[in-house]
Amino acid sequence: MKQSENENITLPGQRPFILSLLCFVVFVYSAFFILMFATGILFKGWVTRVFNDYVPERNITSSVILIVCFAAIVLYGLSFLGALLMWKQKLKGLLIYMISCVLIIVIPYLYGFGNFITVIVFAVLNISFALFYRRLA
């Protein structure tokens, strides 16, 4: 009986399983979008043509695609960095992650490309990470 009681206690330096799972999800999500936007930089001419075919009134140039892709790589890189620091149980990681999420949500809305699904995904992730606020030092 005593042995099963001791198994449920988490040590102060031990990372909770749910926090590990959340960090892993953010690692995969951020890495996928970093690779996707890096591909957008490599094929910016094709991406420009596709955007201009679907949204001709915007008249998007390849320099705009280049700026958007670089900005997205930086923001998703900050998201990845924040998750990495939270993996190491650093409070600074939570702050970096939350700031990058807010910017990832707000910037597309400023240019008319906002998406409600992105808001939901990042809101759920931010709330989930915020639940572990006291575990981060």
N, CA, C and O atoms as CSV, one atom per row, in Angstrom:
chain,resi,resn,atom,element,x,y,z
A,1,MET,N,N,0.822,-1.191,0.000
A,1,MET,CA,C,0.000,0.000,0.000
A,1,MET,C,C,0.867,1.256,0.000
A,1,MET,O,O,0.570,2.220,-0.705
A,2,LYS,N,N,1.921,1.242,0.779
A,2,LYS,CA,C,2.796,2.410,0.830
A,2,LYS,C,C,3.483,2.658,-0.503
A,2,LYS,O,O,3.711,3.805,-0.889
A,3,GLN,N,N,3.809,1.589,-1.198
A,3,GLN,CA,C,4.497,1.744,-2.461
A,3,GLN,C,C,3.611,2.432,-3.501
A,3,GLN,O,O,4.114,3.258,-4.262
A,4,SER,N,N,2.328,2.127,-3.561
A,4,SER,CA,C,1.441,2.751,-4.533
A,4,SER,C,C,1.186,4.225,-4.198
A,4,SER,O,O,0.969,5.031,-5.102
A,5,GLU,N,N,1.210,4.580,-2.932
A,5,GLU,CA,C,1.051,5.987,-2.553
A,5,GLU,C,C,2.253,6.800,-3.005
A,5,GLU,O,O,2.091,7.942,-3.434
A,6,ASN,N,N,3.436,6.250,-2.923
A,6,ASN,CA,C,4.650,6.964,-3.320
A,6,ASN,C,C,4.757,7.117,-4.834
A,6,ASN,O,O,5.410,8.046,-5.312
A,7,GLU,N,N,4.136,6.233,-5.590
A,7,GLU,CA,C,4.218,6.307,-7.043
A,7,GLU,C,C,3.445,7.494,-7.600
A,7,GLU,O,O,3.792,7.992,-8.671
A,8,ASN,N,N,2.417,7.961,-6.915
A,8,ASN,CA,C,1.591,9.061,-7.403
A,8,ASN,C,C,2.188,10.428,-7.110
A,8,ASN,O,O,1.717,11.434,-7.641
A,9,ILE,N,N,3.190,10.478,-6.295
A,9,ILE,CA,C,3.812,11.758,-5.939
A,9,ILE,C,C,4.833,12.122,-7.006
A,9,ILE,O,O,5.698,11.315,-7.347
A,10,THR,N,N,4.730,13.355,-7.539
A,10,THR,CA,C,5.721,13.818,-8.502
A,10,THR,C,C,6.755,14.664,-7.776
A,10,THR,O,O,6.420,15.472,-6.909
A,11,LEU,N,N,7.982,14.472,-8.134
A,11,LEU,CA,C,9.077,15.216,-7.520
A,11,LEU,C,C,9.106,16.624,-8.092
A,11,LEU,O,O,8.628,16.847,-9.205
A,12,PRO,N,N,9.666,17.588,-7.340
A,12,PRO,CA,C,9.669,18.976,-7.816
A,12,PRO,C,C,10.351,19.166,-9.164
A,12,PRO,O,O,9.900,20.002,-9.948
A,13,GLY,N,N,11.404,18.438,-9.467
A,13,GLY,CA,C,12.118,18.604,-10.725
A,13,GLY,C,C,11.563,17.753,-11.845
A,13,GLY,O,O,12.032,17.851,-12.979
A,14,GLN,N,N,10.577,16.921,-11.559
A,14,GLN,CA,C,10.039,16.018,-12.564
A,14,GLN,C,C,8.956,16.710,-13.378
A,14,GLN,O,O,8.073,17.362,-12.822
A,15,ARG,N,N,9.027,16.565,-14.705
A,15,ARG,CA,C,8.063,17.194,-15.599
A,15,ARG,C,C,6.803,16.341,-15.663
A,15,ARG,O,O,6.895,15.132,-15.875
A,16,PRO,N,N,5.623,16.944,-15.484
A,16,PRO,CA,C,4.375,16.183,-15.601
A,16,PRO,C,C,4.197,15.636,-17.021
A,16,PRO,O,O,4.640,16.246,-17.994
A,17,PHE,N,N,3.547,14.489,-17.120
A,17,PHE,CA,C,3.357,13.827,-18.407
A,17,PHE,C,C,2.572,14.707,-19.378
A,17,PHE,O,O,2.914,14.787,-20.558
A,18,ILE,N,N,1.527,15.362,-18.891
A,18,ILE,CA,C,0.696,16.195,-19.765
A,18,ILE,C,C,1.522,17.354,-20.322
A,18,ILE,O,O,1.379,17.704,-21.493
A,19,LEU,N,N,2.379,17.950,-19.503
A,19,LEU,CA,C,3.250,19.030,-19.982
A,19,LEU,C,C,4.198,18.504,-21.060
A,19,LEU,O,O,4.440,19.185,-22.056
A,20,SER,N,N,4.727,17.312,-20.869
A,20,SER,CA,C,5.597,16.702,-21.880
A,20,SER,C,C,4.833,16.480,-23.178
A,20,SER,O,O,5.350,16.745,-24.264
A,21,LEU,N,N,3.619,15.998,-23.064
A,21,LEU,CA,C,2.791,15.748,-24.243
A,21,LEU,C,C,2.472,17.051,-24.978
A,21,LEU,O,O,2.550,17.108,-26.205
A,22,LEU,N,N,2.115,18.093,-24.233
A,22,LEU,CA,C,1.828,19.393,-24.850
A,22,LEU,C,C,3.059,19.951,-25.562
A,22,LEU,O,O,2.960,20.462,-26.677
A,23,CYS,N,N,4.209,19.851,-24.915
A,23,CYS,CA,C,5.450,20.338,-25.535
A,23,CYS,C,C,5.742,19.571,-26.821
A,23,CYS,O,O,6.139,20.164,-27.824
A,24,PHE,N,N,5.546,18.258,-26.793
A,24,PHE,CA,C,5.781,17.450,-27.984
A,24,PHE,C,C,4.847,17.871,-29.121
A,24,PHE,O,O,5.271,17.959,-30.273
A,25,VAL,N,N,3.584,18.130,-28.800
A,25,VAL,CA,C,2.626,18.582,-29.811
A,25,VAL,C,C,3.093,19.902,-30.424
A,25,VAL,O,O,3.030,20.074,-31.641
A,26,VAL,N,N,3.556,20.825,-29.598
A,26,VAL,CA,C,4.025,22.121,-30.102
A,26,VAL,C,C,5.309,21.951,-30.911
A,26,VAL,O,O,5.501,22.646,-31.908
A,27,PHE,N,N,6.192,21.036,-30.497
A,27,PHE,CA,C,7.396,20.777,-31.288
A,27,PHE,C,C,7.022,20.358,-32.709
A,27,PHE,O,O,7.549,20.894,-33.684
A,28,VAL,N,N,6.119,19.407,-32.812
A,28,VAL,CA,C,5.716,18.892,-34.127
A,28,VAL,C,C,4.986,19.972,-34.929
A,28,VAL,O,O,5.276,20.179,-36.108
A,29,TYR,N,N,4.045,20.652,-34.290
A,29,TYR,CA,C,3.244,21.689,-34.957
A,29,TYR,C,C,4.137,22.818,-35.470
A,29,TYR,O,O,4.016,23.238,-36.621
A,30,SER,N,N,5.026,23.302,-34.617
A,30,SER,CA,C,5.908,24.407,-35.004
A,30,SER,C,C,6.892,23.977,-36.088
A,30,SER,O,O,7.119,24.711,-37.050
A,31,ALA,N,N,7.472,22.800,-35.934
A,31,ALA,CA,C,8.434,22.324,-36.934
A,31,ALA,C,C,7.762,22.149,-38.295
A,31,ALA,O,O,8.355,22.472,-39.324
A,32,PHE,N,N,6.530,21.642,-38.304
A,32,PHE,CA,C,5.798,21.485,-39.564
A,32,PHE,C,C,5.610,22.832,-40.252
A,32,PHE,O,O,5.844,22.957,-41.454
A,33,PHE,N,N,5.185,23.848,-39.486
A,33,PHE,CA,C,4.944,25.154,-40.101
A,33,PHE,C,C,6.244,25.856,-40.478
A,33,PHE,O,O,6.269,26.606,-41.454
A,34,ILE,N,N,7.315,25.637,-39.737
A,34,ILE,CA,C,8.612,26.198,-40.122
A,34,ILE,C,C,9.043,25.601,-41.464
A,34,ILE,O,O,9.498,26.322,-42.352
A,35,LEU,N,N,8.896,24.284,-41.607
A,35,LEU,CA,C,9.248,23.641,-42.875
A,35,LEU,C,C,8.339,24.101,-44.011
A,35,LEU,O,O,8.796,24.292,-45.138
A,36,MET,N,N,7.058,24.278,-43.713
A,36,MET,CA,C,6.122,24.716,-44.740
A,36,MET,C,C,6.465,26.128,-45.232
A,36,MET,O,O,6.460,26.378,-46.437
A,37,PHE,N,N,6.760,27.041,-44.318
A,37,PHE,CA,C,7.090,28.402,-44.735
A,37,PHE,C,C,8.482,28.482,-45.360
A,37,PHE,O,O,8.724,29.335,-46.215
A,38,ALA,N,N,9.398,27.607,-44.946
A,38,ALA,CA,C,10.707,27.552,-45.611
A,38,ALA,C,C,10.532,27.084,-47.058
A,38,ALA,O,O,11.215,27.571,-47.959
A,39,THR,N,N,9.628,26.151,-47.271
A,39,THR,CA,C,9.302,25.717,-48.628
A,39,THR,C,C,8.663,26.863,-49.411
A,39,THR,O,O,8.899,27.011,-50.610
A,40,GLY,N,N,7.858,27.667,-48.730
A,40,GLY,CA,C,7.257,28.840,-49.366
A,40,GLY,C,C,8.306,29.827,-49.839
A,40,GLY,O,O,8.126,30.481,-50.866
A,41,ILE,N,N,9.401,29.940,-49.101
A,41,ILE,CA,C,10.499,30.813,-49.531
A,41,ILE,C,C,11.160,30.237,-50.781
A,41,ILE,O,O,11.467,30.969,-51.722
A,42,LEU,N,N,11.373,28.933,-50.783
A,42,LEU,CA,C,12.024,28.304,-51.934
A,42,LEU,C,C,11.178,28.390,-53.204
A,42,LEU,O,O,11.708,28.557,-54.302
A,43,PHE,N,N,9.858,28.274,-53.044
A,43,PHE,CA,C,8.953,28.289,-54.197
A,43,PHE,C,C,8.053,29.524,-54.172
A,43,PHE,O,O,6.851,29.432,-54.419
A,44,LYS,N,N,8.647,30.676,-53.872
A,44,LYS,CA,C,7.846,31.898,-53.715
A,44,LYS,C,C,7.153,32.319,-55.013
A,44,LYS,O,O,6.080,32.920,-54.962
A,45,GLY,N,N,7.732,32.021,-56.158
A,45,GLY,CA,C,7.095,32.356,-57.433
A,45,GLY,C,C,5.802,31.581,-57.627
A,45,GLY,O,O,4.784,32.143,-58.028
A,46,TRP,N,N,5.851,30.290,-57.340
A,46,TRP,CA,C,4.657,29.456,-57.474
A,46,TRP,C,C,3.591,29.868,-56.463
A,46,TRP,O,O,2.411,29.951,-56.803
A,47,VAL,N,N,4.004,30.127,-55.213
A,47,VAL,CA,C,3.057,30.544,-54.178
A,47,VAL,C,C,2.408,31.869,-54.560
A,47,VAL,O,O,1.212,32.058,-54.337
A,48,THR,N,N,3.177,32.781,-55.130
A,48,THR,CA,C,2.635,34.070,-55.573
A,48,THR,C,C,1.568,33.870,-56.648
A,48,THR,O,O,0.503,34.485,-56.598
A,49,ARG,N,N,1.862,33.009,-57.618
A,49,ARG,CA,C,0.876,32.746,-58.673
A,49,ARG,C,C,-0.401,32.130,-58.096
A,49,ARG,O,O,-1.502,32.501,-58.504
A,50,VAL,N,N,-0.268,31.216,-57.173
A,50,VAL,CA,C,-1.449,30.576,-56.575
A,50,VAL,C,C,-2.281,31.608,-55.821
A,50,VAL,O,O,-3.501,31.656,-55.976
A,51,PHE,N,N,-1.631,32.430,-55.008
A,51,PHE,CA,C,-2.373,33.471,-54.277
A,51,PHE,C,C,-3.072,34.430,-55.229
A,51,PHE,O,O,-4.224,34.797,-55.000
A,52,ASN,N,N,-2.399,34.833,-56.279
A,52,ASN,CA,C,-3.006,35.766,-57.232
A,52,ASN,C,C,-4.131,35.126,-58.038
A,52,ASN,O,O,-5.023,35.823,-58.522
A,53,ASP,N,N,-4.093,33.799,-58.185
A,53,ASP,CA,C,-5.203,33.107,-58.846
A,53,ASP,C,C,-6.437,33.062,-57.947
A,53,ASP,O,O,-7.561,33.228,-58.421
A,54,TYR,N,N,-6.228,32.841,-56.658
A,54,TYR,CA,C,-7.351,32.699,-55.739
A,54,TYR,C,C,-7.821,34.008,-55.131
A,54,TYR,O,O,-8.991,34.138,-54.769
A,55,VAL,N,N,-6.927,34.979,-55.013
A,55,VAL,CA,C,-7.290,36.281,-54.454
A,55,VAL,C,C,-6.726,37.363,-55.382
A,55,VAL,O,O,-5.774,38.051,-55.012
A,56,PRO,N,N,-7.296,37.521,-56.576
A,56,PRO,CA,C,-6.711,38.451,-57.558
A,56,PRO,C,C,-6.790,39.919,-57.139
A,56,PRO,O,O,-5.964,40.721,-57.574
A,57,GLU,N,N,-7.748,40.281,-56.320
A,57,GLU,CA,C,-7.879,41.687,-55.915
A,57,GLU,C,C,-6.759,42.148,-54.982
A,57,GLU,O,O,-6.569,43.351,-54.806
A,58,ARG,N,N,-6.022,41.228,-54.389
A,58,ARG,CA,C,-4.926,41.589,-53.475
A,58,ARG,C,C,-3.642,41.954,-54.210
A,58,ARG,O,O,-2.847,42.742,-53.697
A,59,ASN,N,N,-3.423,41.402,-55.394
A,59,ASN,CA,C,-2.212,41.632,-56.178
A,59,ASN,C,C,-0.951,41.428,-55.331
A,59,ASN,O,O,-0.168,42.355,-55.123
A,60,ILE,N,N,-0.778,40.220,-54.858
A,60,ILE,CA,C,0.342,39.858,-53.983
A,60,ILE,C,C,1.597,39.658,-54.824
A,60,ILE,O,O,1.566,39.003,-55.866
A,61,THR,N,N,2.701,40.234,-54.355
A,61,THR,CA,C,3.982,40.091,-55.055
A,61,THR,C,C,4.843,39.050,-54.345
A,61,THR,O,O,4.557,38.658,-53.213
A,62,SER,N,N,5.905,38.609,-55.028
A,62,SER,CA,C,6.770,37.612,-54.392
A,62,SER,C,C,7.548,38.191,-53.226
A,62,SER,O,O,7.966,37.441,-52.344
A,63,SER,N,N,7.757,39.503,-53.191
A,63,SER,CA,C,8.433,40.090,-52.032
A,63,SER,C,C,7.527,40.036,-50.794
A,63,SER,O,O,8.016,39.879,-49.675
A,64,VAL,N,N,6.223,40.166,-50.992
A,64,VAL,CA,C,5.279,40.042,-49.875
A,64,VAL,C,C,5.295,38.609,-49.348
A,64,VAL,O,O,5.294,38.390,-48.137
A,65,ILE,N,N,5.309,37.640,-50.253
A,65,ILE,CA,C,5.373,36.229,-49.853
A,65,ILE,C,C,6.655,35.973,-49.073
A,65,ILE,O,O,6.639,35.264,-48.067
A,66,LEU,N,N,7.755,36.540,-49.526
A,66,LEU,CA,C,9.040,36.372,-48.849
A,66,LEU,C,C,8.997,36.943,-47.433
A,66,LEU,O,O,9.469,36.301,-46.495
A,67,ILE,N,N,8.440,38.135,-47.270
A,67,ILE,CA,C,8.336,38.761,-45.950
A,67,ILE,C,C,7.427,37.959,-45.028
A,67,ILE,O,O,7.745,37.749,-43.857
A,68,VAL,N,N,6.295,37.512,-45.565
A,68,VAL,CA,C,5.357,36.726,-44.759
A,68,VAL,C,C,6.002,35.417,-44.312
A,68,VAL,O,O,5.858,35.019,-43.156
A,69,CYS,N,N,6.698,34.759,-45.203
A,69,CYS,CA,C,7.344,33.488,-44.854
A,69,CYS,C,C,8.437,33.678,-43.813
A,69,CYS,O,O,8.538,32.887,-42.875
A,70,PHE,N,N,9.256,34.714,-43.963
A,70,PHE,CA,C,10.295,34.977,-42.959
A,70,PHE,C,C,9.673,35.307,-41.599
A,70,PHE,O,O,10.129,34.814,-40.567
A,71,ALA,N,N,8.640,36.134,-41.602
A,71,ALA,CA,C,7.978,36.482,-40.340
A,71,ALA,C,C,7.366,35.244,-39.687
A,71,ALA,O,O,7.455,35.075,-38.471
A,72,ALA,N,N,6.752,34.392,-40.480
A,72,ALA,CA,C,6.152,33.172,-39.941
A,72,ALA,C,C,7.213,32.231,-39.386
A,72,ALA,O,O,7.010,31.610,-38.343
A,73,ILE,N,N,8.341,32.122,-40.075
A,73,ILE,CA,C,9.427,31.267,-39.568
A,73,ILE,C,C,9.923,31.789,-38.229
A,73,ILE,O,O,10.185,31.001,-37.321
A,74,VAL,N,N,10.056,33.097,-38.092
A,74,VAL,CA,C,10.502,33.681,-36.819
A,74,VAL,C,C,9.475,33.409,-35.718
A,74,VAL,O,O,9.842,33.004,-34.615
A,75,LEU,N,N,8.198,33.627,-36.010
A,75,LEU,CA,C,7.165,33.442,-34.989
A,75,LEU,C,C,7.021,31.975,-34.585
A,75,LEU,O,O,6.908,31.673,-33.397
A,76,TYR,N,N,7.024,31.075,-35.542
A,76,TYR,CA,C,6.943,29.652,-35.193
A,76,TYR,C,C,8.244,29.166,-34.560
A,76,TYR,O,O,8.230,28.228,-33.762
A,77,GLY,N,N,9.362,29.788,-34.905
A,77,GLY,CA,C,10.623,29.487,-34.224
A,77,GLY,C,C,10.564,29.904,-32.760
A,77,GLY,O,O,11.055,29.188,-31.887
A,78,LEU,N,N,9.963,31.063,-32.491
A,78,LEU,CA,C,9.779,31.497,-31.101
A,78,LEU,C,C,8.830,30.550,-30.359
A,78,LEU,O,O,9.023,30.261,-29.178
A,79,SER,N,N,7.820,30.079,-31.060
A,79,SER,CA,C,6.900,29.110,-30.467
A,79,SER,C,C,7.652,27.835,-30.092
A,79,SER,O,O,7.465,27.297,-29.001
A,80,PHE,N,N,8.497,27.358,-30.993
A,80,PHE,CA,C,9.302,26.165,-30.730
A,80,PHE,C,C,10.251,26.406,-29.551
A,80,PHE,O,O,10.396,25.551,-28.677
A,81,LEU,N,N,10.894,27.578,-29.536
A,81,LEU,CA,C,11.802,27.917,-28.446
A,81,LEU,C,C,11.062,27.968,-27.107
A,81,LEU,O,O,11.565,27.476,-26.097
A,82,GLY,N,N,9.876,28.561,-27.103
A,82,GLY,CA,C,9.088,28.613,-25.878
A,82,GLY,C,C,8.742,27.226,-25.372
A,82,GLY,O,O,8.819,26.970,-24.170
A,83,ALA,N,N,8.362,26.325,-26.272
A,83,ALA,CA,C,8.054,24.948,-25.880
A,83,ALA,C,C,9.301,24.238,-25.370
A,83,ALA,O,O,9.230,23.455,-24.423
A,84,LEU,N,N,10.442,24.510,-25.996
A,84,LEU,CA,C,11.694,23.897,-25.547
A,84,LEU,C,C,12.050,24.358,-24.137
A,84,LEU,O,O,12.487,23.557,-23.310
A,85,LEU,N,N,11.864,25.641,-23.864
A,85,LEU,CA,C,12.147,26.139,-22.519
A,85,LEU,C,C,11.139,25.592,-21.498
A,85,LEU,O,O,11.500,25.323,-20.352
A,86,MET,N,N,9.887,25.430,-21.912
A,86,MET,CA,C,8.912,24.823,-21.001
A,86,MET,C,C,9.240,23.356,-20.768
A,86,MET,O,O,8.989,22.829,-19.685
A,87,TRP,N,N,9.797,22.695,-21.771
A,87,TRP,CA,C,10.245,21.314,-21.623
A,87,TRP,C,C,11.294,21.239,-20.515
A,87,TRP,O,O,11.351,20.277,-19.749
A,88,LYS,N,N,12.126,22.291,-20.456
A,88,LYS,CA,C,13.147,22.381,-19.403
A,88,LYS,C,C,12.597,23.015,-18.131
A,88,LYS,O,O,13.349,23.296,-17.197
A,89,GLN,N,N,11.282,23.239,-18.096
A,89,GLN,CA,C,10.533,23.783,-16.962
A,89,GLN,C,C,10.977,25.198,-16.590
A,89,GLN,O,O,11.182,25.511,-15.417
A,90,LYS,N,N,11.121,26.041,-17.606
A,90,LYS,CA,C,11.461,27.444,-17.405
A,90,LYS,C,C,10.235,28.307,-17.645
A,90,LYS,O,O,9.541,28.138,-18.648
A,91,LEU,N,N,9.964,29.223,-16.740
A,91,LEU,CA,C,8.816,30.111,-16.851
A,91,LEU,C,C,8.952,31.040,-18.058
A,91,LEU,O,O,7.956,31.413,-18.678
A,92,LYS,N,N,10.176,31.403,-18.382
A,92,LYS,CA,C,10.427,32.262,-19.527
A,92,LYS,C,C,9.873,31.637,-20.815
A,92,LYS,O,O,9.446,32.355,-21.719
A,93,GLY,N,N,9.882,30.325,-20.895
A,93,GLY,CA,C,9.349,29.621,-22.051
A,93,GLY,C,C,7.860,29.854,-22.223
A,93,GLY,O,O,7.380,30.010,-23.346
A,94,LEU,N,N,7.125,29.879,-21.116
A,94,LEU,CA,C,5.681,30.134,-21.176
A,94,LEU,C,C,5.414,31.533,-21.713
A,94,LEU,O,O,4.513,31.723,-22.530
A,95,LEU,N,N,6.178,32.497,-21.269
A,95,LEU,CA,C,5.998,33.873,-21.730
A,95,LEU,C,C,6.329,34.008,-23.214
A,95,LEU,O,O,5.590,34.648,-23.961
A,96,ILE,N,N,7.431,33.409,-23.637
A,96,ILE,CA,C,7.805,33.458,-25.050
A,96,ILE,C,C,6.747,32.777,-25.900
A,96,ILE,O,O,6.374,33.278,-26.961
A,97,TYR,N,N,6.267,31.638,-25.432
A,97,TYR,CA,C,5.257,30.907,-26.204
A,97,TYR,C,C,3.964,31.708,-26.318
A,97,TYR,O,O,3.381,31.795,-27.398
A,98,MET,N,N,3.518,32.288,-25.221
A,98,MET,CA,C,2.262,33.041,-25.252
A,98,MET,C,C,2.363,34.278,-26.151
A,98,MET,O,O,1.423,34.586,-26.884
A,99,ILE,N,N,3.477,34.975,-26.099
A,99,ILE,CA,C,3.663,36.152,-26.946
A,99,ILE,C,C,3.686,35.750,-28.421
A,99,ILE,O,O,3.067,36.409,-29.256
A,100,SER,N,N,4.401,34.669,-28.738
A,100,SER,CA,C,4.439,34.234,-30.141
A,100,SER,C,C,3.059,33.784,-30.614
A,100,SER,O,O,2.695,34.027,-31.765
A,101,CYS,N,N,2.291,33.136,-29.749
A,101,CYS,CA,C,0.935,32.708,-30.126
A,101,CYS,C,C,0.029,33.907,-30.396
A,101,CYS,O,O,-0.733,33.911,-31.362
A,102,VAL,N,N,0.116,34.905,-29.552
A,102,VAL,CA,C,-0.712,36.101,-29.761
A,102,VAL,C,C,-0.348,36.764,-31.083
A,102,VAL,O,O,-1.234,37.196,-31.820
A,103,LEU,N,N,0.928,36.849,-31.388
A,103,LEU,CA,C,1.345,37.452,-32.656
A,103,LEU,C,C,0.926,36.599,-33.853
A,103,LEU,O,O,0.535,37.137,-34.889
A,104,ILE,N,N,1.006,35.271,-33.718
A,104,ILE,CA,C,0.577,34.383,-34.801
A,104,ILE,C,C,-0.918,34.536,-35.057
A,104,ILE,O,O,-1.371,34.404,-36.194
A,105,ILE,N,N,-1.679,34.812,-34.012
A,105,ILE,CA,C,-3.128,34.997,-34.155
A,105,ILE,C,C,-3.455,36.379,-34.717
A,105,ILE,O,O,-4.285,36.492,-35.620
A,106,VAL,N,N,-2.826,37.415,-34.208
A,106,VAL,CA,C,-3.216,38.797,-34.518
A,106,VAL,C,C,-2.739,39.255,-35.898
A,106,VAL,O,O,-3.503,39.883,-36.632
A,107,ILE,N,N,-1.515,38.958,-36.255
A,107,ILE,CA,C,-0.947,39.493,-37.500
A,107,ILE,C,C,-1.761,39.101,-38.737
A,107,ILE,O,O,-2.015,39.970,-39.571
A,108,PRO,N,N,-2.182,37.846,-38.903
A,108,PRO,CA,C,-3.014,37.551,-40.086
A,108,PRO,C,C,-4.335,38.317,-40.107
A,108,PRO,O,O,-4.810,38.686,-41.181
A,109,TYR,N,N,-4.936,38.564,-38.944
A,109,TYR,CA,C,-6.178,39.331,-38.912
A,109,TYR,C,C,-5.962,40.773,-39.352
A,109,TYR,O,O,-6.859,41.379,-39.939
A,110,LEU,N,N,-4.787,41.332,-39.079
A,110,LEU,CA,C,-4.500,42.702,-39.505
A,110,LEU,C,C,-4.471,42.834,-41.023
A,110,LEU,O,O,-4.770,43.897,-41.569
A,111,TYR,N,N,-4.108,41.746,-41.700
A,111,TYR,CA,C,-4.027,41.777,-43.157
A,111,TYR,C,C,-5.185,41.063,-43.835
A,111,TYR,O,O,-5.148,40.841,-45.046
A,112,GLY,N,N,-6.199,40.705,-43.087
A,112,GLY,CA,C,-7.404,40.112,-43.657
A,112,GLY,C,C,-7.317,38.638,-43.980
A,112,GLY,O,O,-8.124,38.133,-44.760
A,113,PHE,N,N,-6.357,37.932,-43.400
A,113,PHE,CA,C,-6.220,36.498,-43.653
A,113,PHE,C,C,-6.438,35.675,-42.387
A,113,PHE,O,O,-5.976,34.537,-42.310
A,114,GLY,N,N,-7.122,36.221,-41.406
A,114,GLY,CA,C,-7.323,35.531,-40.139
A,114,GLY,C,C,-8.137,34.264,-40.288
A,114,GLY,O,O,-8.935,34.127,-41.215
A,115,ASN,N,N,-7.925,33.337,-39.364
A,115,ASN,CA,C,-8.607,32.057,-39.400
A,115,ASN,C,C,-9.056,31.717,-37.982
A,115,ASN,O,O,-8.265,31.776,-37.041
A,116,PHE,N,N,-10.315,31.365,-37.840
A,116,PHE,CA,C,-10.882,31.081,-36.527
A,116,PHE,C,C,-10.305,29.799,-35.919
A,116,PHE,O,O,-10.199,29.692,-34.698
A,117,ILE,N,N,-9.935,28.838,-36.749
A,117,ILE,CA,C,-9.371,27.578,-36.242
A,117,ILE,C,C,-8.036,27.830,-35.556
A,117,ILE,O,O,-7.743,27.218,-34.530
A,118,THR,N,N,-7.226,28.723,-36.110
A,118,THR,CA,C,-5.947,29.069,-35.490
A,118,THR,C,C,-6.163,29.658,-34.103
A,118,THR,O,O,-5.430,29.340,-33.167
A,119,VAL,N,N,-7.156,30.505,-33.976
A,119,VAL,CA,C,-7.471,31.115,-32.678
A,119,VAL,C,C,-7.838,30.033,-31.669
A,119,VAL,O,O,-7.372,30.062,-30.530
A,120,ILE,N,N,-8.660,29.093,-32.075
A,120,ILE,CA,C,-9.086,28.024,-31.164
A,120,ILE,C,C,-7.903,27.152,-30.753
A,120,ILE,O,O,-7.730,26.861,-29.570
A,121,VAL,N,N,-7.088,26.733,-31.724
A,121,VAL,CA,C,-5.945,25.859,-31.427
A,121,VAL,C,C,-4.993,26.536,-30.451
A,121,VAL,O,O,-4.598,25.931,-29.455
A,122,PHE,N,N,-4.618,27.785,-30.722
A,122,PHE,CA,C,-3.662,28.454,-29.849
A,122,PHE,C,C,-4.269,28.840,-28.501
A,122,PHE,O,O,-3.564,28.877,-27.493
A,123,ALA,N,N,-5.562,29.125,-28.477
A,123,ALA,CA,C,-6.208,29.415,-27.187
A,123,ALA,C,C,-6.205,28.175,-26.300
A,123,ALA,O,O,-5.914,28.269,-25.108
A,124,VAL,N,N,-6.525,27.024,-26.866
A,124,VAL,CA,C,-6.514,25.782,-26.088
A,124,VAL,C,C,-5.101,25.458,-25.614
A,124,VAL,O,O,-4.909,25.065,-24.463
A,125,LEU,N,N,-4.117,25.618,-26.485
A,125,LEU,CA,C,-2.729,25.346,-26.088
A,125,LEU,C,C,-2.264,26.321,-25.006
A,125,LEU,O,O,-1.618,25.909,-24.042
A,126,ASN,N,N,-2.585,27.607,-25.155
A,126,ASN,CA,C,-2.183,28.581,-24.134
A,126,ASN,C,C,-2.820,28.290,-22.788
A,126,ASN,O,O,-2.148,28.353,-21.759
A,127,ILE,N,N,-4.094,27.974,-22.781
A,127,ILE,CA,C,-4.773,27.649,-21.522
A,127,ILE,C,C,-4.177,26.385,-20.917
A,127,ILE,O,O,-3.974,26.313,-19.705
A,128,SER,N,N,-3.895,25.392,-21.750
A,128,SER,CA,C,-3.313,24.140,-21.251
A,128,SER,C,C,-1.935,24.372,-20.633
A,128,SER,O,O,-1.628,23.830,-19.571
A,129,PHE,N,N,-1.114,25.169,-21.292
A,129,PHE,CA,C,0.209,25.461,-20.741
A,129,PHE,C,C,0.101,26.322,-19.479
A,129,PHE,O,O,0.878,26.148,-18.539
A,130,ALA,N,N,-0.848,27.236,-19.459
A,130,ALA,CA,C,-1.004,28.109,-18.291
A,130,ALA,C,C,-1.381,27.321,-17.035
A,130,ALA,O,O,-1.106,27.767,-15.921
A,131,LEU,N,N,-1.999,26.169,-17.203
A,131,LEU,CA,C,-2.341,25.336,-16.045
A,131,LEU,C,C,-1.099,24.831,-15.316
A,131,LEU,O,O,-1.169,24.466,-14.142
A,132,PHE,N,N,0.037,24.811,-16.012
A,132,PHE,CA,C,1.292,24.348,-15.416
A,132,PHE,C,C,2.179,25.512,-14.967
A,132,PHE,O,O,3.381,25.342,-14.765
A,133,TYR,N,N,1.585,26.679,-14.815
A,133,TYR,CA,C,2.324,27.890,-14.443
A,133,TYR,C,C,3.162,27.680,-13.171
A,133,TYR,O,O,4.323,28.085,-13.116
A,134,ARG,N,N,2.581,27.061,-12.179
A,134,ARG,CA,C,3.272,26.879,-10.898
A,134,ARG,C,C,4.397,25.846,-10.972
A,134,ARG,O,O,5.292,25.845,-10.127
A,135,ARG,N,N,4.359,24.977,-11.964
A,135,ARG,CA,C,5.397,23.943,-12.096
A,135,ARG,C,C,6.648,24.487,-12.794
A,135,ARG,O,O,7.707,23.861,-12.754
A,136,LEU,N,N,6.522,25.651,-13.431
A,136,LEU,CA,C,7.649,26.235,-14.153
A,136,LEU,C,C,8.399,27.186,-13.235
A,136,LEU,O,O,7.792,27.971,-12.506
A,137,ALA,N,N,9.720,27.108,-13.275
A,137,ALA,CA,C,10.521,27.960,-12.384
A,137,ALA,C,C,11.222,29.042,-13.156
A,137,ALA,O,O,11.940,29.852,-12.570
